């Protein structure tokens, strides 16, 4: 099994548990870091996938500074990316 296969297996296992009670969809954009942090703080105490799609141009740096904040409130367990999208698995129960 390759690393890519392992990442897909982890993502598929986590996606099996998705329903309206554990999915937070948001469209925070731009440089409003307070808005991002408030959204991320609501996820504390959970193991979560944070997914960014349609990232390009000015928004391309957003995942980096969001991950900097996530690193202060949890631990990154995994990451996966493809053209225009990136996903990070975080354990937000550890800090």
C-alpha positions in Angstrom: 0.0 0.0 0.0 1.4 3.4 -1.0 1.3 6.6 1.1 -1.4 7.9 -1.2 -3.5 4.7 -0.7 -3.1 5.1 3.1 -4.2 8.8 2.9 -7.3 7.8 0.8 -8.1 5.0 3.3 -8.0 7.4 6.2 -10.1 10.0 4.4 -12.7 7.4 3.3 -13.0 6.1 6.8 -13.6 9.5 8.2 -16.0 10.4 5.4 -18.2 7.5 6.5 -19.1 9.4 9.7 -20.2 12.6 8.0 -23.7 13.9 8.7 -25.2 17.3 9.4 -24.2 17.2 13.1 -20.5 17.0 12.3 -20.0 19.0 9.2 -19.2 22.8 9.3 -19.3 24.5 6.0 -18.0 28.0 5.8 -16.9 30.4 3.2 -14.6 32.7 5.2 -12.4 34.4 2.8 -9.8 37.2 2.5 -7.7 38.5 5.4 -10.4 38.3 8.1 -8.3 36.2 10.5 -10.8 36.7 13.4 -13.5 35.0 11.3 -11.3 32.1 10.5 -10.2 31.7 14.2 -13.8 31.8 15.5 -14.8 29.1 13.0 -11.8 26.9 13.9 -12.3 27.4 17.7 -15.8 25.8 17.3 -14.0 22.6 16.2 -11.9 22.3 19.4 -12.2 18.9 21.1 -12.6 17.0 17.9 -10.7 15.2 15.2 -11.4 17.2 12.1 -10.6 17.4 8.4 -10.1 21.1 7.3 -10.6 21.3 3.5 -9.9 24.2 1.2 -11.0 24.2 -2.3 -10.9 26.7 -5.2 -7.6 28.1 -3.7 -5.7 30.3 -6.1 -4.5 33.9 -6.6 -4.7 36.0 -3.4 -6.4 33.2 -1.5 -3.6 30.7 -2.1 -1.9 31.7 1.1 -5.0 31.1 3.3 -4.3 27.4 4.1 -0.9 28.3 5.4 -1.9 30.8 7.9 -5.0 28.8 9.0 -2.6 25.8 9.6 -0.4 28.1 11.7 -3.3 28.7 14.0 -4.5 25.1 13.9 -0.9 24.1 15.0 -1.4 26.2 18.1 -4.7 24.5 19.1 -4.0 20.9 17.9 -1.8 18.5 16.1 -1.7 17.9 12.4 -2.1 14.1 11.6 -2.3 14.0 7.9 -2.5 16.2 4.7 -3.5 15.6 1.1 -3.6 17.9 -1.9 -4.5 18.1 -5.5 -4.9 20.9 -8.0 -6.7 23.8 -6.4 -7.5 22.0 -3.2 -5.9 20.8 0.1 -7.1 18.9 3.1 -5.6 18.6 6.6 -6.5 16.2 9.3 -6.1 17.7 12.8 -6.6 16.3 16.3 -7.9 19.3 18.2 -8.3 17.4 21.4 -4.6 17.4 22.3 -3.9 20.9 23.4 
